[in-house]
Amino acid sequence: MKYINRIREEIMIIKTPKDIGKLIRQKRKEQHLTQVELAGLSDVGSRFLVELEQGKATIEMGKALQVMRMLGFSLTPVSKSGAGQ
């Protein structure tokens, strides 16, 4: 974990679409939202959200980012050398 401006940020390495799906599902449930509710708040279809949570590899990146922003995620790219791998 990193501390930036006194805000705790958890860092997670995402390697597959399934990793993104798991992360989104977990955060949605933590916020007590149904898939239909989150889809509406994110301005995406509920089918899209189901596929996103299942880790479908061909989802639309822009819509996935909308969902992630709605859940409060901040994405920061890190090179492999910067990730210690």
N, C-alpha and C positions, 0 to 999 in steps of 0.2 A: 504494500500500500504506500501511496505517496501523499505527502501533505503539501498542498499548494494554497497559499493565501488562507491558511487555517481551514481549508475545506478538505475533508478526507475524500480521496478518489480511489476507488478500487480499480485495479488494472486487471483485465482479463485478455488473454491471447485467444483470438478467434482464428481457427484454422479451416473450418468447414461451414457450409450453410446450416448444417444441423446444429452447430454450436450457437449460431445466431438465433435459430429457432428456439432452442432450449432457454437461452438467456431472455428472450422476449416473453416466452410463456411464464417463466419464473417471475419476472418483474410484473407482468400483468396480474398474476395471482396475488402477489404481494400487495398490489394496489386494489385488490378485491374487484376487479373488472372482469366482465364476461368478454368473450371474443367479439360478440355483437356490439357491446358498448365501446370497446377499444377501437373497433373498426370504424364506428360512427365518429368518435372523437378524432380519429386520425384521417378521416375522409378517404377511407379505402373500403373495398367490399369485404364482407365477412369471409367469403371464400378465399380471397387473397390472404387474409390474416391466418386462416387455417393452414393454407399451403406454406406460408412463411414460418409458422411455428413447427411445421413438419420438416422444415429444412429443404424445401424444394430449391434446387440449384438455379433455376431459370427465372426466379422472381424479378420484378422490376425494382432496380436499386433505389430509384427516387421514392417510390412508395414505401420501401423498407425503411429508408431514412426518416420519412414522415412518422412512421410508427415508433421508431426508436426515439425521435425527438419528443413525441407525445409522452413517452414513458420516462423522459428525463435523462436519456443517455447522451453522453458527449463522446464523440469518437476522435481519437488521436492516432494517426498512423505512426508506427515505429518500425524502423528497419530491423532486419534480423540481427544485425550486429548490435543494435541498440537494445534488443530484447534479451541479449545474453545467450543467443543460440548459435 
